[in-house]
Amino acid sequence: MSELSTAVPLSGGAEIPRYGYGTFRIEDGSDVQTAVETALETGYRLVDTAVGYNNEVGVGKAVKASGLARGEIFLTSKTWDHGYDEVRRNLDESLERLGTDYLDLYLLHWPRPGFGKYVESWRALLDAREEGLLRSAGVSNFTIEHLAACESETGTAPEINQVELHPYFSQPELRAWHEEHGVITESWGPLGLRAGALFDEPAVKAVAEAHGRTPAQVVLRWNLQRGNVVIPKSVTPERIRENWEVLDFALTDKDLAEIDALDTGVRQGGDPLEIN
C-alpha cells in the first residue's frame, strides 16, 4: 500500500492521510474553492486551512461542492488566538465558516510564548476534543520546549506538530523528540520557501533525472520517505496533479542521503520564539 493511501494513526485514536493539500496564501472566494475542488478531484483527502489564512469559507464551499461524504475528508484548521475562551471562540467561528459540526484536526497555529498562554490554550483543545468538536488536537510551529510544557502540565502531548520542514531545514532533533513522544510530524513548506531554490540544487536535479521525475516530485518524495505527513500547496491545476504523482517511484538510500546533506539548519520562515 502506498504512502498516499495509507492513513497515519494519531495518539487520540483518529487517522490522518499521509499526504494532503495546503491552502496557505490562497485567497478566499473562487480561487481557494476552485483549487480545493481540483485537489479533491485529483485524490487528496486531507485539506489544511487556518483562521489566519482567511479562506475557511471557500474551503468549506469546496468540501460541500465535492460531493464527497464529510467523513471522507480530513479537514484541518488552526487558531491564531491564545487563551482558553479565545481558542474556544475561534473554534466555534471556524466550524461556522467551514460549514461543519466538527473538525478532524484543530491546531494552535503558533506557540506565541510572549503571551504565556499556550498550555492554557492546549487545554481548550483537549476539552473540545473530549466534547466531540474535534477528532484530533495538535499544534503548529512548536519547539521541543513548548511541546514538553504541554505534555508535562496536562499529561497529554499534542497529537501532531505541523512545522516548517524541507531539505534545507529538516529538523532532525525535533523529529526525534516527536517519535519518542508519539507526536506525528507534519511538514509545511515541504518544497522550501525560496521559490525554486531546491529545484536548482545539483543533487535534486540529478536524482530527478535518474528517476525521470521533476525536482518538485523528488523533494515531496523525500518528505514522505522521511516519515512526514506532507501538505504541498499550488493553485495551478497541472501542478496540483503533478504533486500528487509521487506514488510509483521511490528514492534510494543514496538519494535520500544526498538530499539530507542539503540541510543548513536555518529557518526560511518565522521563528516560533519571536512570533507573538
C-alpha positions as CSV (number, residue, x, y, z in Angstrom):
1,M,0.0,0.0,0.0
2,S,1.4,3.4,-0.9
3,E,2.1,6.2,1.5
4,L,-0.6,8.4,0.0
5,S,-3.3,5.9,0.5
6,T,-2.1,4.9,4.0
7,A,-3.5,6.7,7.0
8,V,-1.2,7.5,9.9
9,P,-2.6,6.7,13.3
10,L,-2.7,9.6,15.8
11,S,-2.4,9.1,19.5
12,G,-6.0,10.2,20.1
13,G,-7.4,7.4,18.0
14,A,-8.1,9.1,14.6
15,E,-6.0,8.6,11.5
16,I,-4.6,11.3,9.2
17,P,-3.8,10.8,5.5
18,R,-0.1,10.8,4.8
19,Y,-0.4,13.3,2.0
20,G,-2.7,16.4,1.8
21,Y,-3.3,19.8,0.3
22,G,-2.3,23.1,1.9
23,T,-4.1,26.4,1.3
24,F,-1.7,29.0,2.7
25,R,-1.9,32.3,0.8
26,I,-4.8,31.3,-1.4
27,E,-7.4,34.0,-1.1
28,D,-11.0,33.2,-0.1
29,G,-13.6,33.0,-2.7
30,S,-13.3,31.4,-6.1
31,D,-9.5,30.9,-6.1
32,V,-9.4,28.7,-3.0
33,Q,-12.7,27.0,-3.8
34,T,-11.6,26.0,-7.3
35,A,-8.1,24.9,-6.1
36,V,-9.5,22.7,-3.3
37,E,-12.1,21.2,-5.6
38,T,-9.3,20.3,-8.0
39,A,-7.3,18.8,-5.2
40,L,-10.3,16.7,-4.1
41,E,-11.0,15.6,-7.6
42,T,-7.3,14.6,-8.0
43,G,-7.5,12.4,-4.9
44,Y,-6.3,14.4,-2.0
45,R,-8.4,13.8,1.1
46,L,-6.5,15.9,3.7
47,V,-7.2,19.7,3.4
48,D,-5.4,22.2,5.6
49,T,-6.5,25.7,6.3
50,A,-6.4,28.2,9.2
51,V,-8.2,31.1,10.7
52,G,-5.3,33.3,9.7
53,Y,-5.5,32.2,6.0
54,N,-8.8,34.0,5.7
55,N,-10.1,31.3,3.4
56,E,-12.2,28.9,5.5
57,V,-15.4,29.9,3.8
58,G,-14.1,29.0,0.4
59,V,-12.6,25.7,1.7
60,G,-15.9,24.8,3.3
61,K,-17.7,25.5,0.0
62,A,-15.3,23.3,-1.9
63,V,-15.8,20.4,0.6
64,K,-19.5,20.7,0.1
65,A,-19.4,21.0,-3.7
66,S,-17.1,18.0,-4.0
67,G,-19.9,15.6,-3.5
68,L,-17.8,13.5,-1.1
69,A,-19.1,12.4,2.2
70,R,-17.8,14.6,5.1
71,G,-16.2,11.5,6.6
72,E,-14.1,11.0,3.5
73,I,-12.3,14.3,4.0
74,F,-9.8,15.0,6.8
75,L,-10.3,18.7,7.5
76,T,-7.7,20.7,9.4
77,S,-7.8,24.3,10.6
78,K,-5.8,26.4,13.1
79,T,-6.4,29.0,15.7
80,W,-4.3,32.2,16.0
81,D,-5.7,33.5,19.3
82,H,-4.5,32.2,22.7
83,G,-6.3,31.8,26.0
84,Y,-8.9,29.2,26.8
85,D,-12.0,31.3,25.9
86,E,-10.4,32.8,22.9
87,V,-9.5,29.4,21.4
88,R,-13.0,28.1,22.0
89,R,-14.4,31.1,20.3
90,N,-12.0,30.7,17.3
91,L,-13.1,27.1,17.1
92,D,-16.8,27.9,17.0
93,E,-16.1,30.5,14.3
94,S,-14.1,28.1,12.3
95,L,-16.8,25.5,12.4
96,E,-19.3,28.0,11.2
97,R,-17.2,29.3,8.4
98,L,-16.3,25.8,7.2
99,G,-19.9,24.7,7.4
100,T,-19.2,21.6,9.5
101,D,-20.1,20.5,13.1
102,Y,-16.7,19.0,13.8
103,L,-13.1,19.2,12.6
104,D,-10.8,16.3,12.1
105,L,-7.9,18.3,13.5
106,Y,-7.5,21.7,15.1
107,L,-4.1,23.2,15.8
108,L,-2.7,26.1,17.9
109,H,-1.1,27.9,14.9
110,W,2.0,29.3,16.9
111,P,3.1,29.0,20.5
112,R,3.3,32.8,20.9
113,P,5.4,32.4,24.0
114,G,5.3,36.2,24.8
115,F,1.6,35.6,25.9
116,G,2.5,32.7,28.1
117,K,-0.9,31.1,27.4
118,Y,-0.1,28.2,25.1
119,V,-0.6,25.5,27.8
120,E,-4.0,27.0,28.7
121,S,-4.8,27.1,25.0
122,W,-3.8,23.5,24.7
123,R,-6.2,22.6,27.5
124,A,-9.0,24.2,25.5
125,L,-8.3,21.9,22.5
126,L,-8.2,18.9,24.8
127,D,-11.6,19.8,26.2
128,A,-13.0,20.4,22.7
129,R,-11.8,17.0,21.6
130,E,-13.5,15.4,24.6
131,E,-16.7,17.1,23.6
132,G,-16.5,15.7,20.1
133,L,-15.9,19.1,18.3
134,L,-12.5,17.8,17.3
135,R,-11.4,14.3,16.4
136,S,-7.8,15.2,16.9
137,A,-5.9,18.1,18.6
138,G,-2.4,19.3,17.8
139,V,-0.1,22.3,17.4
140,S,1.9,24.0,14.7
141,N,5.4,25.6,14.9
142,F,6.0,24.4,18.5
143,T,9.5,23.8,19.7
144,I,10.6,20.9,22.0
145,E,10.3,23.3,24.9
146,H,6.7,24.2,24.1
147,L,5.7,20.6,23.4
148,A,7.3,19.4,26.6
149,A,5.4,22.0,28.7
150,C,2.1,21.0,27.2
151,E,2.8,17.3,27.9
152,S,4.1,17.8,31.5
153,E,1.4,20.3,32.6
154,T,-1.6,18.5,31.0
155,G,-0.4,14.9,30.9
156,T,-1.1,14.8,27.1
157,A,1.2,15.6,24.3
158,P,-0.1,17.1,21.1
159,E,-1.1,14.5,18.5
160,I,0.7,16.3,15.7
161,N,3.1,19.2,15.2
162,Q,3.0,21.0,11.9
163,V,6.3,22.7,11.3
164,E,8.5,24.2,8.6
165,L,10.3,21.2,7.2
166,H,12.1,20.7,3.9
167,P,15.6,19.6,2.8
168,Y,17.2,22.9,3.7
169,F,15.6,22.7,7.2
170,S,14.9,19.1,8.1
171,Q,14.7,19.4,11.9
172,P,16.2,16.1,12.9
173,E,16.3,16.8,16.6
174,L,12.6,17.8,16.7
175,R,11.6,14.8,14.6
176,A,13.4,12.5,17.1
177,W,11.6,14.1,20.0
178,H,8.3,13.6,18.2
179,E,9.0,10.0,17.6
180,E,9.9,9.4,21.2
181,H,6.7,11.1,22.5
182,G,4.2,9.8,19.9
183,V,3.8,13.1,18.1
184,I,3.3,12.9,14.3
185,T,5.5,15.3,12.2
186,E,3.7,17.3,9.5
187,S,5.7,19.4,7.2
188,W,4.5,22.8,5.8
189,G,6.6,24.4,3.1
190,P,7.8,21.0,2.0
191,L,9.3,22.4,-1.2
192,G,11.2,25.2,0.6
193,L,10.2,28.8,1.0
194,R,12.6,30.3,-1.5
195,A,10.9,29.9,-4.9
196,G,12.6,27.1,-6.9
197,A,15.8,27.2,-5.0
198,L,15.7,23.5,-4.1
199,F,14.9,22.6,-7.7
200,D,18.2,24.1,-8.9
201,E,20.3,22.1,-6.4
202,P,22.6,19.7,-8.4
203,A,21.7,16.8,-6.0
204,V,18.0,17.3,-6.5
205,K,18.3,17.7,-10.3
206,A,20.5,14.6,-10.5
207,V,18.0,12.4,-8.6
208,A,15.1,13.8,-10.6
209,E,16.9,13.0,-13.9
210,A,17.8,9.5,-12.6
211,H,14.1,8.7,-11.8
212,G,12.5,10.6,-14.8
213,R,10.7,12.9,-12.3
214,T,10.5,16.6,-11.7
215,P,12.6,18.2,-8.9
216,A,9.4,19.0,-7.0
217,Q,8.3,15.4,-7.1
218,V,11.7,14.3,-5.8
219,V,11.5,16.7,-2.9
220,L,8.0,15.7,-2.0
221,R,9.0,12.0,-2.2
222,W,11.9,12.8,0.2
223,N,9.5,14.2,2.7
224,L,7.3,11.2,2.5
225,Q,10.2,8.7,2.9
226,R,11.4,10.6,5.9
227,G,8.1,9.8,7.5
228,N,6.4,13.1,7.5
229,V,2.7,14.0,6.7
230,V,3.1,16.4,3.8
231,I,0.8,19.2,2.6
232,P,2.1,20.8,-0.6
233,K,0.2,23.8,-2.0
234,S,-0.4,25.1,-5.5
235,V,-3.3,26.9,-7.2
236,T,-2.3,25.6,-10.7
237,P,-4.4,22.5,-11.7
238,E,-1.5,20.9,-13.5
239,R,0.9,21.4,-10.6
240,I,-1.7,20.1,-8.1
241,R,-2.0,16.9,-10.2
242,E,1.8,16.7,-10.7
243,N,2.4,17.0,-6.9
244,W,0.1,14.0,-6.5
245,E,2.1,11.8,-8.8
246,V,4.7,10.7,-6.4
247,L,3.4,7.2,-5.8
248,D,5.1,5.0,-8.4
249,F,8.7,5.6,-7.6
250,A,11.0,5.5,-4.6
251,L,14.2,7.2,-3.7
252,T,17.2,5.0,-2.8
253,D,19.1,5.3,0.4
254,K,21.8,7.1,-1.6
255,D,19.3,9.6,-3.0
256,L,17.9,10.3,0.5
257,A,21.4,10.9,1.9
258,E,22.4,13.3,-0.9
259,I,19.2,15.3,-0.2
260,D,19.7,15.1,3.5
261,A,23.1,16.8,3.0
262,L,21.4,20.0,1.8
263,D,20.2,20.7,5.4
264,T,21.5,24.1,6.5
265,G,19.8,24.1,9.9
266,V,18.5,27.6,9.1
267,R,14.8,28.5,9.1
268,Q,13.4,30.2,6.0
269,G,10.1,31.1,7.7
270,G,9.1,32.6,11.0
271,D,10.8,31.8,14.3
272,P,8.4,30.4,16.9
273,L,10.3,32.2,19.7
274,E,9.7,35.6,18.0
275,I,6.2,35.4,16.6
276,N,3.7,36.7,19.2
